[in-house]
């Protein structure tokens, strides 16, 4: 694989430049992961007979590699970030392809662990490369477009599932094979077709924990805890409480993806115009309303239409999470991006390791309490977001800090 600097890469044809690779990787990952997610709740309920406790344990196992994402720093001693990202993408694809081959609790937990290693290690490296390869001034909008590209790939997957699942009486096994295989093949194509791009700043290859990043760490922790509740239980609720079938739950995901394709670039523009602080405050305030409303599904007996609308709205708010990335990009030493991406991913998954299993037991007795807890977490995130300065820069990471002095001329 030929090595090129970013200025040298600018002379390549557009489809072989770093930005094009980021878009292609962003599109490849969801083909496997989104298909796995769309079929998961129906697969484990209909084939493996999961209950709320089982699904909690499944997602706890799924998040363990996220907690261990800090191990990426060690792997970077032996391979480049770009190579590690593509190898992880291949692992995700192969493991997804094999999912239906193990229709038991032990089998599902094992194959989920493997696919999760691929997913989380890829996401760690991918976020690092995005922040290194994209200029700060263009980052919010470009990250929004990259999110939209991932949504477009997921959209294609969902359209195919909705239009063919019942028409051709597809099996879980076939769909997992096709989606996982497609992701793996795209990753191999990226490895063969693109040169190795050198980042402008050599990355530190050791664990980096800096006191001045404390607010970023805290926001990451709360984001992981709060988000995990939605990822684990919102979709599970749609199947368990409302009995949605595969094509129906996938249709809901499809509507969500269409919304993301429209709103993700717009959210990037919002962050550019109004700044990270206001974007994060708006996101967390909206999530408080969403999670409290989820509790209302049980308190007031609201129907599937309201539940579906809340699901879509939550994803629209999630598009604003790119503000957390650009906040860190603005306050970080460029050499810290790769190791801090790994550390942040681990922090993001601390709560994710134990919350799904514990809340799975709470779910058995009081599903609404799970969503009330998520609303409380969103409140804490809102308070933390108020500490983000309007114009974050190194030395001005919170509203209480002051910028570093300018160097003498």
C-alpha positions as CSV (number, residue, x, y, z in Angstrom):
1,X,0.0,0.0,0.0
2,X,1.6,3.3,-1.2
3,X,2.0,6.0,1.5
4,X,1.0,9.6,0.7
5,X,0.7,12.8,2.7
6,X,-2.6,14.8,2.7
7,X,-1.2,17.5,0.4
8,X,0.0,14.8,-2.0
9,X,-3.4,13.1,-1.8
10,X,-5.0,16.3,-3.0
11,X,-3.5,15.6,-6.5
12,X,-5.4,12.3,-6.8
13,X,-8.7,12.0,-8.6
14,X,-11.6,12.9,-6.3
15,X,-12.7,9.3,-5.6
16,X,-9.2,8.2,-4.3
17,X,-8.7,11.1,-1.8
18,X,-9.0,10.7,2.0
19,X,-12.4,12.3,2.2
20,X,-13.8,9.8,-0.4
21,X,-12.3,6.9,1.7
22,X,-14.1,8.3,4.8
23,X,-17.4,8.4,3.0
24,X,-16.9,4.9,1.6
25,X,-16.1,3.5,5.1
26,X,-19.0,5.4,6.6
27,X,-21.3,3.7,4.0
28,X,-19.7,0.2,4.4
29,X,-20.1,-0.1,8.2
30,X,-23.9,0.3,8.4
31,X,-24.7,-2.3,5.8
32,X,-23.7,-5.0,8.3
33,X,-24.4,-3.2,11.6
34,X,-27.8,-1.7,10.7
35,X,-29.0,-5.0,9.2
36,X,-27.9,-6.8,12.3
37,X,-29.7,-4.3,14.5
38,X,-32.9,-4.3,12.4
39,X,-33.2,-8.1,12.6
40,X,-31.8,-8.6,16.0
41,X,-34.9,-8.1,18.2
42,X,-37.1,-10.3,16.0
43,X,-34.3,-12.9,15.7
44,X,-33.7,-13.3,19.4
45,X,-37.4,-13.2,20.3
46,X,-38.7,-15.5,17.6
47,X,-35.8,-17.9,17.2
48,X,-33.9,-17.8,20.6
49,X,-36.9,-16.8,22.8
50,X,-35.1,-13.9,24.6
51,X,-36.8,-12.0,27.4
52,X,-35.8,-8.5,28.8
53,X,-33.0,-10.0,31.0
54,X,-31.5,-11.9,28.0
55,X,-31.4,-8.8,25.8
56,X,-29.8,-6.9,28.6
57,X,-27.0,-9.4,28.9
58,X,-26.6,-9.5,25.1
59,X,-26.0,-5.7,25.0
60,X,-23.7,-5.8,28.0
61,X,-21.5,-8.4,26.1
62,X,-21.8,-6.2,23.0
63,X,-20.4,-3.2,24.8
64,X,-17.4,-4.9,26.4
65,X,-15.2,-4.3,23.3
66,X,-16.2,-0.6,23.5
67,X,-15.0,-0.5,27.0
68,X,-11.7,-2.1,25.8
69,X,-11.3,0.3,22.9
70,X,-8.4,1.8,24.7
71,X,-6.5,-1.3,23.4
72,X,-6.5,0.4,20.0
73,X,-3.5,2.5,21.3
74,X,-1.5,-0.7,21.7
75,X,-2.5,-2.0,18.3
76,X,-1.3,1.2,16.7
77,X,2.2,0.3,17.7
78,X,2.0,-2.5,15.1
79,X,-0.2,-1.1,12.3
80,X,-1.4,2.2,10.9
81,X,-4.8,3.6,11.9
82,X,-6.2,3.2,8.4
83,X,-5.2,-0.4,8.2
84,X,-6.6,-1.2,11.7
85,X,-9.9,0.5,10.7
86,X,-10.3,-1.7,7.6
87,X,-9.3,-4.9,9.4
88,X,-11.9,-4.1,12.0
89,X,-14.5,-3.5,9.3
90,X,-13.7,-6.9,7.8
91,X,-14.2,-8.6,11.2
92,X,-17.5,-6.8,11.6
93,X,-18.7,-8.0,8.2
94,X,-17.6,-11.7,8.7
95,X,-19.1,-11.9,12.2
96,X,-22.4,-10.4,11.1
97,X,-22.6,-12.9,8.2
98,X,-22.3,-15.8,10.8
99,X,-24.8,-14.4,13.3
100,X,-27.7,-16.8,12.4
101,X,-25.5,-19.8,12.5
102,X,-25.5,-19.8,16.3
103,X,-29.2,-19.7,17.5
104,X,-28.6,-20.1,21.2
105,X,-27.8,-17.7,24.0
106,X,-24.2,-18.8,24.2
107,X,-23.7,-18.7,20.5
108,X,-25.3,-15.3,20.1
109,X,-23.2,-13.8,22.9
110,X,-20.0,-15.2,21.3
111,X,-20.6,-14.0,17.8
112,X,-21.9,-10.7,19.1
113,X,-18.6,-10.2,21.0
114,X,-16.7,-10.7,17.7
115,X,-18.8,-8.4,15.6
116,X,-18.6,-5.8,18.4
117,X,-14.8,-5.9,18.5
118,X,-14.9,-5.1,14.8
119,X,-17.5,-2.3,15.2
120,X,-16.0,-0.6,18.2
121,X,-12.4,-0.7,17.0
122,X,-13.5,0.6,13.6
123,X,-15.5,3.4,15.2
124,X,-12.6,4.4,17.4
125,X,-10.2,4.7,14.5
126,X,-12.8,6.2,12.1
127,X,-13.6,9.1,14.5
128,X,-9.9,9.7,14.9
129,X,-9.2,9.8,11.2
130,X,-12.2,12.1,10.6
131,X,-10.8,14.7,13.0
132,X,-7.3,14.4,11.6
133,X,-8.2,14.5,7.9
134,X,-10.9,17.1,7.9
135,X,-10.1,20.8,8.4
136,X,-11.7,22.3,11.6
137,X,-13.5,25.0,9.6
138,X,-15.3,22.4,7.5
139,X,-15.7,19.7,10.1
140,X,-19.3,20.2,11.3
141,X,-20.7,20.2,7.8
142,X,-18.5,17.4,6.5
143,X,-19.3,15.3,9.5
144,X,-22.9,15.9,8.8
145,X,-22.6,14.8,5.2
146,X,-20.6,11.7,6.3
147,X,-23.4,10.8,8.7
148,X,-25.8,11.3,5.8
149,X,-23.8,8.9,3.7
150,X,-24.0,6.2,6.4
151,X,-27.7,6.8,6.6
152,X,-28.0,6.4,2.8
153,X,-26.3,3.0,3.0
154,X,-28.5,2.0,5.9
155,X,-31.5,3.2,3.9
156,X,-30.6,0.9,1.0
157,X,-30.3,-2.0,3.4
158,X,-33.7,-1.3,5.0
159,X,-35.5,-0.8,1.6
160,X,-34.2,-4.2,0.5
161,X,-35.4,-5.8,3.7
162,X,-38.8,-4.2,3.7
163,X,-39.4,-4.9,0.0
164,X,-38.1,-8.5,-0.1
165,X,-38.6,-10.0,3.4
166,X,-42.2,-11.2,3.0
167,X,-42.3,-11.2,-0.8
168,X,-39.5,-13.8,-1.0
169,X,-39.9,-15.3,2.4
170,X,-36.3,-14.5,3.3
171,X,-34.6,-16.1,6.2
172,X,-32.5,-14.5,8.9
173,X,-29.5,-16.6,7.8
174,X,-29.6,-15.3,4.2
175,X,-30.0,-11.7,5.1
176,X,-27.1,-11.8,7.6
177,X,-24.9,-13.6,5.1
178,X,-25.5,-11.0,2.3
179,X,-25.2,-7.9,4.5
180,X,-22.1,-9.0,6.4
181,X,-20.5,-10.2,3.2
182,X,-21.1,-6.9,1.5
183,X,-19.4,-4.9,4.3
184,X,-16.4,-7.3,4.3
185,X,-16.0,-7.0,0.5
186,X,-16.2,-3.2,0.6
187,X,-13.5,-3.1,3.3
188,X,-11.2,-5.3,1.2
189,X,-11.8,-3.0,-1.8
190,X,-10.8,0.0,0.3
191,X,-7.6,-1.7,1.3
192,X,-6.7,-2.5,-2.3
193,X,-7.8,0.7,-4.0
194,X,-6.6,3.5,-1.6
195,X,-3.0,4.5,-0.7
196,X,-2.0,4.8,3.0
197,X,-2.7,8.4,4.0
198,X,-0.3,10.1,6.5
199,X,-1.9,12.4,9.0
200,X,-0.4,15.9,9.3
201,X,0.5,15.3,12.9
202,X,2.2,12.1,14.2
203,X,-0.1,10.6,16.8
204,X,1.0,9.8,20.4
205,X,0.9,6.0,20.8
206,X,0.2,5.8,24.5
207,X,-2.7,6.5,26.8
208,X,-3.4,10.2,27.1
209,X,-5.5,11.6,30.0
210,X,-5.4,15.4,30.3
211,X,-7.1,17.3,33.1
212,X,-8.1,20.1,30.7
213,X,-10.3,17.5,28.8
214,X,-12.3,16.6,31.8
215,X,-15.6,18.1,30.5
216,X,-15.2,16.2,27.3
217,X,-14.7,13.0,29.2
218,X,-17.7,13.7,31.4
219,X,-19.9,14.3,28.4
220,X,-18.7,11.1,26.8
221,X,-19.5,9.1,29.9
222,X,-23.1,10.5,30.1
223,X,-23.6,10.1,26.4
224,X,-22.7,6.4,26.6
225,X,-24.9,5.7,29.6
226,X,-27.9,7.6,28.2
227,X,-27.6,6.3,24.7
228,X,-27.3,2.7,25.8
229,X,-30.7,2.7,27.3
230,X,-32.3,3.8,24.0
231,X,-30.2,1.4,21.8
232,X,-31.1,-1.6,24.0
233,X,-34.7,-1.0,25.0
234,X,-36.4,1.3,22.5
235,X,-36.3,-1.2,19.7
236,X,-36.9,-4.1,22.0
237,X,-40.1,-2.3,23.3
238,X,-41.4,-1.9,19.7
239,X,-41.3,-5.7,19.2
240,X,-42.2,-6.8,22.8
241,X,-45.0,-4.3,23.5
242,X,-46.4,-3.6,20.1
243,X,-45.6,-6.9,18.3
244,X,-43.9,-5.3,15.3
245,X,-42.7,-7.9,12.7
246,X,-39.4,-7.7,10.9
247,X,-40.6,-5.8,7.9
248,X,-42.5,-3.4,10.2
249,X,-39.7,-2.6,12.5
250,X,-37.4,-2.2,9.5
251,X,-39.9,0.2,8.0
252,X,-39.7,2.3,11.2
253,X,-35.9,2.2,10.9
254,X,-36.3,3.2,7.2
255,X,-38.3,6.3,8.2
256,X,-35.7,7.2,10.8
257,X,-32.9,6.9,8.2
258,X,-34.8,9.2,5.7
259,X,-35.0,11.7,8.5
260,X,-31.3,11.4,9.2
261,X,-30.4,11.9,5.6
262,X,-32.3,15.1,5.6
263,X,-31.4,16.4,9.0
264,X,-27.8,15.3,9.5
265,X,-26.3,17.8,7.1
266,X,-28.7,20.5,8.5
267,X,-27.4,19.7,12.0
268,X,-23.9,20.2,10.8
269,X,-24.9,23.6,9.6
270,X,-26.6,24.3,12.9
271,X,-23.4,23.5,14.8
272,X,-21.4,25.8,12.5
273,X,-23.9,28.7,13.0
274,X,-24.8,28.4,16.7
275,X,-21.8,26.6,18.1
276,X,-21.3,23.4,20.1
277,X,-22.7,24.7,23.4
278,X,-26.1,25.6,22.0
279,X,-26.3,22.5,19.9
280,X,-25.6,20.2,22.8
281,X,-28.0,22.1,25.1
282,X,-30.8,21.7,22.5
283,X,-30.0,18.0,22.0
284,X,-30.1,17.2,25.7
285,X,-33.2,19.2,26.4
286,X,-35.0,17.5,23.6
287,X,-33.9,14.0,24.8
288,X,-35.4,14.8,28.3
289,X,-38.7,15.3,26.6
290,X,-38.3,12.1,24.5
291,X,-37.4,9.8,27.4
292,X,-40.2,11.2,29.6
293,X,-42.6,10.6,26.8
294,X,-41.4,7.0,26.4
295,X,-42.5,6.5,30.1
296,X,-45.9,7.9,29.1
297,X,-46.3,5.0,26.7
298,X,-46.8,2.9,29.8
299,X,-48.4,5.4,32.1
300,X,-51.1,6.5,29.6
301,X,-51.3,3.6,27.2
302,X,-50.2,5.6,24.2
303,X,-50.2,3.6,20.9
304,X,-47.6,2.5,18.4
305,X,-47.8,5.7,16.3
306,X,-46.6,7.9,19.2
307,X,-43.9,5.3,20.1
308,X,-42.7,5.4,16.4
309,X,-42.7,9.2,16.3
310,X,-40.6,9.3,19.5
311,X,-38.2,6.8,18.0
312,X,-37.7,9.0,14.9
313,X,-37.4,12.2,16.9
314,X,-34.7,10.7,19.1
315,X,-32.6,9.9,16.1
316,X,-32.9,13.4,14.8
317,X,-31.5,14.7,18.1
318,X,-28.8,12.1,17.9
319,X,-27.5,13.8,14.7
320,X,-26.4,16.7,16.9
321,X,-23.9,14.5,18.7
322,X,-21.4,15.5,16.0
323,X,-21.1,18.7,18.1
324,X,-19.2,16.7,20.8
325,X,-16.7,15.6,18.2
326,X,-16.1,19.2,16.9
327,X,-15.9,20.5,20.5
328,X,-13.0,18.1,21.2
329,X,-11.4,18.9,17.8
330,X,-11.3,22.6,18.8
331,X,-9.8,22.1,22.2
332,X,-7.4,19.2,21.5
333,X,-3.7,19.1,20.8
334,X,-3.6,17.6,17.2
335,X,-1.2,14.9,18.5
336,X,-3.8,13.8,21.1
337,X,-6.6,12.9,18.7
338,X,-5.9,9.2,18.2
339,X,-5.1,8.2,21.8
340,X,-7.9,10.4,23.1
341,X,-10.4,8.9,20.7
342,X,-9.6,5.5,22.2
343,X,-9.8,6.8,25.8
344,X,-13.0,8.6,25.1
345,X,-14.5,5.5,23.5
346,X,-13.6,3.5,26.6
347,X,-15.1,6.2,28.9
348,X,-18.2,6.3,26.7
349,X,-18.7,2.5,27.3
350,X,-18.0,2.3,31.0
351,X,-21.7,2.5,31.9
352,X,-22.6,0.5,28.8
353,X,-20.9,-2.6,30.2
354,X,-23.1,-2.9,33.3
355,X,-26.2,-0.9,32.5
356,X,-28.0,-3.2,30.0
357,X,-27.7,-6.2,32.2
358,X,-28.9,-4.4,35.4
359,X,-31.6,-2.5,33.6
360,X,-32.8,-5.7,32.0
361,X,-33.9,-6.9,35.4
362,X,-35.6,-3.5,36.1
363,X,-37.3,-3.8,32.7
364,X,-39.0,-7.1,33.8
365,X,-40.8,-5.2,36.6
366,X,-41.1,-1.6,35.4
367,X,-40.2,-0.7,31.8
368,X,-41.2,2.9,32.3
369,X,-38.6,3.3,35.1
370,X,-35.8,2.5,32.6
371,X,-36.8,5.5,30.5
372,X,-37.2,7.8,33.5
373,X,-33.6,6.9,34.4
374,X,-32.6,7.9,30.9
375,X,-34.3,11.2,31.3
376,X,-32.4,11.9,34.5
377,X,-29.1,11.1,32.7
378,X,-30.1,13.6,29.9
379,X,-30.6,16.2,32.7
380,X,-27.1,15.7,33.9
381,X,-25.8,16.0,30.3
382,X,-27.7,19.2,29.9
383,X,-26.0,20.7,33.0
384,X,-22.6,19.6,31.7
385,X,-23.3,21.1,28.3
386,X,-23.9,24.5,29.9
387,X,-20.2,24.4,30.9
388,X,-19.1,24.3,27.3
389,X,-17.8,27.8,26.2
390,X,-19.3,29.6,23.2
391,X,-15.9,29.5,21.4
392,X,-13.9,26.6,22.7
393,X,-10.1,26.7,22.1
394,X,-7.1,25.1,23.8
395,X,-7.0,26.6,27.3
396,X,-10.7,27.6,27.0
397,X,-12.2,24.1,27.4
398,X,-14.9,25.2,29.9
399,X,-16.6,28.5,30.9
400,X,-14.4,28.6,34.0
401,X,-11.0,28.4,32.1
402,X,-9.1,31.1,30.3
403,X,-7.4,30.9,26.9
404,X,-3.7,30.1,26.8
405,X,-1.5,33.2,26.3
406,X,-0.5,34.0,22.7
407,X,3.2,33.3,21.9
408,X,5.5,36.3,21.8
409,X,6.1,37.7,18.3
